[in-house]
Amino acid sequence: MINSISKILAQEIVDTIHDVCGYNVNFINTKGIIYASNDYSRLDTYHEIGRQVALTGETIEVLSDEQYPGTNKGINIPIYYHKRIIAVVGITGNPVEVRRFAHLAERIAILLLHEQELDMVHRTLEEKKQYLMHSILYCEFDNPEYFDECLTEFKIDKTKDYRIVSIEVNNRYNLLNKSLMDQDIETLFSQIQNGLYVYIYPNEFIGLICDESFKHDEYTLKTFANLHSGIVKTAVGKAMPLYKCNESYSSTKIALKSLNTMHNLHTGGDNQTIDYIVFDDLTIELFFSSIPANIRSEFNNKVIGKLDENDRIFLKSYYDNDMSLQKTADALFLHKNTVQQRLNKIMTKTNYNPRNFRDAVILYLALY
């Protein structure tokens, strides 16, 4: 019997609800510790009201910021499963406005937990696939014999390395058409040897592919991403042993987060989109994906805030052409002296010399 909500599952629910309502959402365990939140600074901190809710089993609404010392107004409700409290969900904001989102988080959690507890003996082939993928993604191997049975069913060799593929559907895509997307993705994985996939609420399809055949399968994955450009983003995680593929799944999250910054770096301001990425190909993107957006924005404004769009496009071309005056002049159809003049103008605006290595690194990162 499930007696808690895993950290990964709780974080997925938090992210989903936050995307819908925009309010800060926390999942709190029965000891009062925040273990999932869209505000990462609050992770692993103590939540007094959450602890009270876990102890009393009663919903607590904070009507004003002064009602309890050190707290903001919001709502905290217990999540019951099999008549036991397994977590508390808290949302900051006017209780009248956020109450429905708290109950939505509660219902999603219960629904997902219920799906995990479907009787294994009576699972259909699809349910076996769901069980297998869930076990792999969340590293929960509670029934080794049944897990091995599922591996045999789907011809998965547990001695080999595998990669997780995450296909994230654009939120603007009408999820009423999920069945059509499901058909396309089913066709995709039918072309991959022993490929498996599952749908994860609300907008993600997760697949498992063998690293041994990845080079052959990558063309198929890229073709799918190109055909669905603007609708889906596809990320391939790092290769890992089967029993550690939760780490491959985590790496797809990093890769998906990096796609937006990669777009800024590589597309030169045009309308081209990048819809496919492999974790192995990430370098500096790993660094930037871990930095909060507000810090990136602050750094950007501090370094190149005084540059207009033409300056930035010019500077990016200069770095794309290896800081060569002649190559930059040829690429932009400018005279070499004009390139030098524009570099001097940028130095005057920013106080960073684009031709100096240390300054160039700072400018390059800001452009990123």
Beta strands, then each sheet from edge to edge (+ up, - down):
strand 1: 25-28
strand 2: 34-37
strand 3: 60-62
strand 4: 74-81
strand 5: 84-92
strand 6: 161-169
strand 7: 196-200
strand 8: 204-210
strand 9: 232-236
strand 10: 240-241
strand 11: 276-278
sheet 1: 2+ 1- 5+ 4- 3+
sheet 2: 7+ 8- 6+ 9- 11-
sheet 3: 7+ 8- 6+ 10-
end
